[in-house]
Each structure stands twice: as structure tokens, then as C-alpha cells.
Amino acid sequence: MTIITEAEKPVLTYSKSKSLGTLVSAFMKQRRMGLNDFIQRLATNSYSCKHPEVQSILNLSPPQDAELMNTNPSPPPSPSQQINLGPSSNPSAKPNDFHFLKVIGKGSFGKVLLARHRTDDQFYAVKVLQKKAILKKKEEKHIMSERNVLLKNVKHPFLVGLHYSFQTTDKLYFVLDYINGGELFYHLQRERCFLEPRARFYAAEIASALGYLHSLNIVYRDLKPENILLDSQGHIILTDFGLCKENIEPNGTTSTFCGTPEYLAPEVLHKQPYDRTVDWWCLGAVLYEMLYGLPPFYSRNTAEMYDNILNKPLQLKPNISNAARHLLEGLLQKDRTKRLGCTEDFIEIKNHVFFSPINWDDLNAKKITPPFNPNVTGPNDLRHFDPEFTDEPVPSSIGCSPDSALVTSSIKEAAEAFVGFSYAPSMDSYL
């Protein structure tokens, strides 16, 4: 379950075997590393650095969204510059309200835990982030942006919902929908690829979620199977909004270099301004992966993969329908001004012949029976979570607040940086 920000993984050594199974296995492990760690390792590899495209990427000029790349970041806000994105209408919420049961995800700044509320016995996924770790990497605006996007997700069936958020002096807590059907990544790893009707169903629900975000002038920017969950019935739930970019008008652009290596669009690699069509490229990459088992242009050699994304023509094997082929060619168009979705955004995707079997009203009402049922028996059924997470003991510090006598000046600084984080929706949000 990837409600987390990009996961951290150790450096891996690949087998020399060239079998597809080995390649897929190696790919599945490699992609879990974060982009920042990847760039740092790339920068220290003398062979990779000789590649002209890699040199171009490593010589990035300071991006406009510096807080996402740690390039000339702004200092943490002082008390007079406190971030306040909404009402603190749930000031009584505290960690002791929850019984923390299992670790179900990990990331750069903290963990995601399955938790049961002590009063109403409801199950939630609680994302617990360390303020010091966030501030150390100058990512506070990034985290607050994620929360801001979560507040807008209430009305869409395929986006994870935020129930409320709160904070202690050293931690932030997101109380989120608990989704336990497993990551799309997990199911792809097990099944290698999906039949076309199943891939179409998932792609349609993903496209609906992206179209909704675009209608709010939000570009998602980090679509990948790890960020796509299945709920207990088998419907798509999009999660992890840490790389979302807000306030992108229909013709607006941004230029931050961010995302996941396998899914970076050519314009991002070229350091060119890009727009919401970057999400349609990523949809094409995910659909390709669902049908073929690996992303388009994939190579274990990252420099070669980047060169493939920029220069190699899209190659499609003949085992898919003409409609699927045409859609992939439209979504994976290297020139964003010619990419499917560049003119009318989601409407172009929705009206493509590949999706002609989809009744979009029924889809959004969840009236279409999913092609796969995770068959979970209840909230305690963790069969679709990675045992690497669930076998880990729940930290005792998660469910308690620090002794005020032990609060250091750095923790006080962290507390000041996240004023306004706490949030509880009004009852109108659920009507």
C-alpha cells in the first residue's frame, strides 16, 4: 500500500540472467527507490555521467518549484510566516485516540499504519511523518501541498480520502481511508500482465481520477502502479499526492524535474515547461505496463532508458487490439503538443474508441463489477500487503506525544513550521 511518499531502498545488484522473469523481478525492486536517491547515485557513477542526456539532467538549472528538488530552498517559515491552509476544527485529536495495529507502508519521512479508533472502532490508514526529517530536506511545503490536495478529494470515488489531520510537537498525522486490496504494483508483480478488458477497466478509473484532478487545476505528476491501490471490491484508488502541482490552468505549465524514472515524460527529461498532458503520458506508460509487464522504453541501464524515452520510437507487439495500439500511440506521443489529451484533456481520453465499452456514468457510480476481486475477509486481512512492512514491529513512539520537558529547540521549530496542518471536515463534506 503506497499511501507513502517515495520509498527508500538499498542499492541492488542485478543478476546477469537475461530471462524476462529476472528482468521483471529486477525492475520491480529497482523502481522502489526514490528519485532523489537515484539522482545522487547516478551523479557518482562515472560511466553513467559520460552519457550526454545524463549530463544534461545533472546540470539542471534551479527549478521553479525549488522545494521539491532541494535546490535553493526557502528557509523554514518563522512564526510570522506560518503556513495555514485551513481550519483547525479537530484540536482534540491525538495519537492516543488510536490503537496502532500494523505497519503497512514506509517512506522517506515516516510510516503508514493500520489503526483502529478507540472510540468508534473504525479502521484507518494513519500516515505518521517526522517533522524533523521533513524540515531537514526542506519539504514542508511539499507535505502541506499534499494535505491541501487531499482536502479536495472528498467527492471523487477513485481518490483516497482524508478524514482529518492533526499534529504533535514532532509528528504530523494524516488519518486516511484504509484501503486493503493491495497496490496495482503488487498484483502486476504476481500476475506479470493483465488481459485487455481488465487493463481497460483500471485505465478508465485512473483516467477518471486524473480528469477530476485536472478539473481542479491539479497535475498529479507521479502516476505509477505503486500509487494505485485496489479497494476491497477491486476498484482503483489513487493515492500519494506529494508531487501534485496545484493551480495549473488548462494552458498553464510548470518545470520542476520530478517523478519516477521509468515514467518521466520526454519534456520533463528535456527540462522543458510541461503541462497536464504529462499525466496522460504516465497513463500510457501504466497501461503499457499492464498489457506488457514492463513500462515502455524500460532498461536496467537508466541512462539507456532515458535515451530510449527521448529518442527510441514506441514499439508495440502485435498481441493487443488496434484500439489499444492507437491509444498507446496517442498517449505515448513524445511531442506533448500532439499527445492525446492536449486539446480537450480528459474528454479526448474518454471518447477514445478503446474506452467505447465503458459507460462512464456507471463507472463513476461504481456500478461496473471489477474484473478482479481481492477477496479480503475484513480490515484485519493483510494478505495484499508486503510482509516486509507488516512483519515490522509498531514503534512505541507512534501512539504517544513526547514529554514536553524533552522538546528541543529544533522540535519547536518543527512545530512552528506546520501551524494550520490540523484539519477536520465539516459535516457538509460527507453529504
C-alpha positions in Angstrom: 0.0 0.0 0.0 1.7 3.2 -1.1 0.0 6.0 0.7 3.6 6.9 1.5 6.0 9.2 -0.3 8.7 7.6 -2.4 10.0 4.6 -0.6 13.7 4.2 0.3 15.5 1.1 -0.8 19.1 -0.2 -0.7 21.3 -0.3 -3.8 20.6 -3.5 -5.7 22.9 -5.7 -7.8 21.2 -7.4 -10.8 21.7 -11.0 -12.0 23.3 -11.4 -15.3 20.4 -13.6 -16.4 18.5 -12.1 -19.4 15.3 -14.0 -18.9 12.1 -11.9 -18.8 11.4 -13.2 -15.3 14.7 -11.9 -14.0 14.3 -8.6 -15.8 10.8 -8.1 -14.4 11.9 -9.1 -10.9 14.9 -6.7 -11.0 12.7 -3.9 -12.3 10.1 -4.4 -9.6 12.8 -4.0 -6.9 14.6 -1.1 -8.6 11.6 1.1 -9.0 11.0 1.4 -5.3 14.0 3.7 -4.8 13.3 7.4 -4.6 14.2 9.8 -7.3 16.5 11.9 -5.2 18.5 8.9 -4.1 18.6 7.7 -7.7 20.0 11.0 -8.9 22.6 11.1 -6.2 23.8 7.6 -7.1 23.7 8.5 -10.8 25.9 11.5 -10.1 28.6 9.3 -8.5 28.7 6.8 -11.4 31.4 7.7 -13.7 30.2 5.6 -16.6 26.6 6.9 -16.5 27.8 10.5 -16.1 29.5 10.3 -19.5 26.2 9.9 -21.3 25.1 13.3 -22.8 21.5 13.0 -21.7 22.5 12.2 -18.1 25.0 15.2 -18.1 22.1 17.4 -19.3 19.9 16.2 -16.5 22.6 16.5 -13.8 23.2 20.1 -14.9 19.7 21.2 -14.2 19.2 24.9 -13.7 17.3 25.8 -10.5 13.7 24.7 -10.9 10.8 26.9 -10.3 9.5 24.6 -7.6 12.7 24.5 -5.6 11.1 23.0 -2.5 10.6 19.7 -4.4 14.2 19.5 -5.5 16.1 20.9 -2.6 17.6 23.5 -4.9 18.0 26.9 -3.2 15.1 26.0 -0.9 13.4 28.7 1.2 14.2 28.6 4.9 11.6 27.1 7.2 8.8 29.5 8.0 9.2 31.7 11.1 6.3 32.2 13.4 5.4 35.3 11.4 5.2 33.2 8.2 3.3 30.3 9.5 1.6 28.1 6.9 -2.2 27.9 7.4 -4.2 26.1 4.8 -7.5 25.6 6.6 -9.4 25.4 9.9 -8.1 23.5 12.9 -11.5 22.2 13.7 -10.4 19.0 15.3 -8.0 20.3 18.0 -8.8 17.5 20.4 -7.4 14.7 18.1 -4.3 13.0 19.5 -2.3 9.8 18.9 -3.7 8.1 21.9 -7.1 8.1 20.2 -5.9 5.2 18.1 -4.8 1.6 18.6 -1.9 1.2 16.1 -2.0 -2.4 14.8 0.4 -2.9 11.9 2.9 -1.1 9.7 1.5 -1.2 6.2 3.9 1.2 4.4 7.1 3.2 4.8 8.6 6.3 3.2 11.3 8.9 3.5 9.6 10.8 6.3 7.7 8.2 8.3 5.3 5.2 8.2 1.7 4.3 7.4 0.0 2.2 9.9 -3.3 0.3 10.2 -5.1 1.8 13.2 -8.4 1.3 14.9 -10.0 4.3 16.6 -10.6 3.5 20.3 -14.0 5.2 20.4 -15.8 4.2 17.2 -13.8 1.1 16.4 -13.3 2.3 12.8 -10.2 1.3 10.9 -8.0 3.9 9.2 -4.6 4.2 7.5 -2.7 6.7 9.6 0.3 8.3 7.9 2.7 9.4 10.5 5.5 11.8 9.4 8.5 13.1 11.3 8.7 16.9 11.2 12.5 16.9 11.7 13.0 14.7 8.6 10.7 16.9 6.5 12.4 20.1 7.6 15.9 18.6 7.1 15.1 18.0 3.4 13.2 21.4 3.1 10.0 19.5 2.1 7.4 21.2 4.4 5.6 23.0 1.6 5.6 19.7 -0.3 3.8 18.0 2.6 1.4 20.8 3.1 0.6 20.7 -0.6 -0.2 17.0 -0.3 -2.6 17.8 2.5 -4.2 20.6 0.5 -4.9 18.3 -2.4 -6.3 15.6 -0.1 -8.9 18.1 1.2 -10.3 18.3 -2.3 -10.7 14.6 -2.9 -13.9 14.1 -0.9 -16.2 14.0 -3.9 -14.4 11.5 -6.2 -14.8 7.7 -5.9 -11.3 6.8 -7.1 -9.2 9.1 -4.9 -8.2 8.3 -1.3 -10.0 10.4 1.3 -8.6 12.4 4.2 -10.8 12.1 7.3 -8.8 14.6 9.3 -5.2 15.6 10.2 -3.5 16.6 13.4 -0.1 17.1 14.9 2.1 16.8 17.9 5.3 18.8 18.5 7.4 16.3 16.5 5.0 14.5 14.1 2.2 15.0 11.6 -0.7 12.6 11.3 -2.9 12.1 8.2 -6.0 10.0 9.0 -6.9 8.4 5.7 -9.2 5.8 4.2 -8.0 2.3 4.9 -7.6 0.5 1.5 -6.6 -3.1 1.7 -7.0 -4.6 -1.8 -3.3 -4.2 -2.5 -1.2 -2.0 -4.8 -1.6 -2.4 -8.5 2.2 -2.9 -8.4 1.7 -5.9 -6.1 -0.8 -7.6 -8.4 1.2 -6.9 -11.5 4.2 -8.4 -9.8 2.2 -11.6 -9.1 0.5 -11.9 -12.5 3.1 -10.3 -14.8 0.5 -8.6 -17.0 -3.3 -8.2 -17.4 -5.8 -9.1 -20.1 -7.0 -6.2 -22.1 -10.5 -5.9 -20.5 -9.0 -5.8 -17.0 -6.4 -3.2 -18.1 -9.2 -1.1 -19.8 -11.2 -1.1 -16.6 -8.3 0.1 -14.4 -7.2 2.6 -17.1 -10.7 4.1 -17.2 -10.9 4.5 -13.4 -7.4 6.1 -13.3 -8.3 8.4 -16.2 -11.5 9.5 -14.4 -9.5 10.3 -11.3 -6.9 12.3 -13.3 -9.6 14.1 -15.1 -11.1 15.2 -11.8 -7.8 16.5 -10.5 -7.2 18.4 -13.8 -10.7 20.0 -13.3 -9.3 21.4 -10.0 -6.2 22.6 -11.9 -4.1 20.0 -10.2 -1.5 18.0 -12.1 -0.7 14.6 -10.5 2.8 14.1 -11.9 3.6 10.7 -10.2 1.3 8.1 -11.7 2.8 4.6 -11.2 1.4 1.2 -10.1 2.7 1.7 -6.5 0.5 4.8 -6.1 -2.6 2.9 -7.4 -4.5 0.8 -4.9 -7.4 -1.6 -5.2 -10.1 -1.3 -2.6 -11.8 -4.4 -1.1 -14.1 -4.7 -4.1 -11.4 -4.2 -6.7 -11.9 -0.6 -7.7 -9.0 1.8 -8.2 -8.0 4.2 -5.5 -5.3 6.8 -6.4 -3.1 7.8 -3.6 0.1 9.7 -2.6 -0.3 13.3 -3.7 3.1 14.5 -2.6 4.2 15.5 -6.1 1.0 17.2 -7.2 1.2 20.7 -8.6 -1.7 23.0 -7.8 -3.0 26.0 -9.7 -2.1 24.8 -13.2 -4.7 26.3 -15.5 -5.7 24.5 -18.7 -2.9 26.1 -20.7 -0.5 26.5 -17.8 2.9 24.9 -17.4 5.4 24.1 -14.7 9.1 23.0 -15.0 10.0 21.0 -11.9 12.1 17.9 -12.6 10.3 15.3 -10.5 8.6 12.0 -10.9 9.8 8.4 -11.1 12.5 7.5 -13.7 10.5 4.8 -15.6 7.6 7.2 -16.1 9.3 10.6 -16.8 7.8 12.2 -20.0 10.3 13.5 -22.6 9.5 17.1 -21.9 10.4 16.6 -18.2 13.7 15.0 -19.2 14.4 17.8 -21.7 13.9 20.3 -18.8 11.1 22.0 -20.8 8.0 23.5 -19.4 5.3 20.9 -19.2 1.5 20.8 -18.6 -1.2 18.4 -17.6 -0.5 16.2 -20.6 2.3 14.8 -18.5 -0.3 12.8 -16.7 -1.6 11.3 -19.9 1.9 10.2 -20.8 2.0 8.4 -17.4 -1.4 6.8 -18.0 0.0 5.5 -21.3 3.1 4.1 -19.5 0.9 2.4 -16.9 -1.5 1.0 -19.5 1.5 -0.3 -21.5 2.9 -1.9 -18.3 -0.4 -3.6 -17.5 -0.5 -5.1 -21.0 3.1 -6.0 -21.4 4.6 -6.4 -17.9 7.2 -3.6 -18.1 7.0 0.1 -18.8 7.7 1.4 -22.3 11.3 2.2 -23.0 12.5 0.3 -19.9 16.1 -0.6 -19.5 18.1 -1.7 -16.4 20.7 0.8 -17.6 19.0 4.1 -16.5 21.0 6.3 -18.9 19.9 4.0 -21.8 16.3 4.1 -20.5 16.4 7.9 -20.6 17.8 7.8 -24.1 15.0 5.4 -25.1 12.3 7.8 -23.7 13.8 10.7 -25.6 14.7 9.1 -28.9 13.5 5.5 -29.4 10.3 5.0 -31.3 7.4 3.3 -29.4 7.4 -0.4 -30.2 4.2 -2.4 -29.8 4.0 -6.1 -30.0 1.0 -7.5 -32.1 -0.8 -9.1 -29.2 -3.1 -6.2 -28.4 -6.1 -4.8 -30.2 -5.9 -2.0 -32.8 -7.8 0.3 -30.4 -5.3 -0.3 -27.6 -2.4 0.2 -30.1 -3.9 3.5 -31.2 -4.5 4.7 -27.6 -0.9 3.9 -26.6 0.4 5.7 -29.6 -1.6 8.7 -28.7 -0.7 8.8 -25.0 2.9 8.0 -25.5 3.4 10.7 -28.2 6.8 12.3 -27.4 5.6 15.7 -28.6 3.2 16.9 -25.9 1.5 19.3 -28.3 0.4 16.3 -30.4 -0.3 14.0 -27.4 -3.8 12.7 -26.9 -5.4 15.0 -24.3 -3.5 18.1 -25.3 -6.6 20.0 -26.6 -9.6 18.8 -24.6 -7.9 17.0 -21.8 -9.9 14.1 -20.3 -12.7 14.4 -22.9 -10.3 13.2 -25.5 -9.3 10.2 -23.4 -12.9 9.4 -22.5 -14.1 9.4 -26.1 -11.3 7.2 -27.5 -12.5 4.0 -29.2 -10.5 1.9 -26.7 -13.0 3.0 -24.0 -16.1 2.5 -26.1 -17.2 -0.4 -23.9 -17.2 1.8 -20.8 -20.3 3.5 -19.6 -18.6 6.4 -17.7 -21.6 7.3 -15.6 -21.8 3.7 -14.4 -18.1 3.6 -13.9 -18.1 6.7 -11.6 -21.1 5.3 -9.7 -19.1 2.0 -9.2 -21.9 0.1 -10.9 -19.4 -1.8 -13.1 -18.3 -5.0 -11.4 -14.5 -5.0 -11.2 -12.7 -7.8 -13.2 -10.8 -8.9 -10.1 -11.9 -9.2 -6.5 -9.2 -9.1 -3.9 -11.4 -11.3 -1.7 -10.3 -9.7 1.6 -12.2 -11.0 4.6 -12.1 -7.8 6.6 -9.9 -5.0 7.9 -7.5 -7.4 9.5 -6.9 -9.3 6.3 -3.4 -8.1 5.3 -2.7 -10.7 2.6 -2.2 -8.0 -0.1 0.4 -6.0 1.9 4.2 -6.6 1.7 5.3 -8.7 4.7 8.4 -6.5 4.7 6.1 -3.9 6.2 3.6 -6.0 8.2 6.3 -8.0 10.0 7.9 -4.9 11.3 7.0 -4.0 15.0 4.9 -0.9 15.5 7.1 1.7 17.1 6.1 2.6 20.6 6.6 6.3 19.9 3.9 6.4 17.2 1.0 6.5 19.6 2.2 8.9 22.2 3.3 12.5 22.4 6.8 13.5 23.6 7.4 14.7 27.1 7.2 18.5 26.9 10.4 18.7 29.0 12.3 16.9 26.3 11.2 19.1 23.4 14.3 20.7 21.9 14.6 23.9 20.0 14.6 22.0 16.7 11.4 20.3 17.6 9.9 23.7 18.5 11.0 24.9 15.1 9.3 21.9 13.5 6.1 22.6 15.4 6.0 26.2 14.2 6.5 25.2 10.6 3.3 23.2 10.4 0.7 25.5 12.1 -2.6 25.1 10.3 -2.0 21.4 9.5 -4.7 20.1 11.7 -8.0 19.7 9.9 -11.4 18.1 10.3 -14.0 18.4 7.6 -17.4 19.9 8.2 -20.3 17.5 8.1 -21.3 19.0 4.7 -18.3 17.3 3.2 -20.0 13.9 3.7 -23.5 14.9 2.4 
